Amino acid sequence: MKSSVYGQPLAVDIIMSAMRNHLRRDVEPDRALMLSFHGSPGTGKNFIAQMILKNMFRMGAKSEYTIFFRSSIDFPLKSKIDEYKRDIVQRIKDKVYECHR
């Protein structure tokens, strides 16, 4: 990841550490790994998320164990923000329940 992402060394270090800890073979994680990226447009959030999905799951973003939200596409209406919040929470709970890890 470090060789593909420029200008975000702190983010890469934090993400790599979280993934390494979650995927350790000697410890069974007690919860699903959830990563949420925030920032201005063009800072690499989607790029990093897609890279993680591609390398963690054979089917990438199409894996049944992933949820990939894009705010401008998935949550376009400010008037529905409370509905979106409830939907996000429920979808994450459902995915965590389905995940065997």
Secondary structure, DSSP 8 states (H G I E B T S, - for coil): -TTT--S-HHHHHHHHHHHHHHH-SSS--SS--------STTSSHHHHHHHHHHHH-TTGGGSTT-----HHHH---GGGHHHHHHHHHHHHHHHHHH---
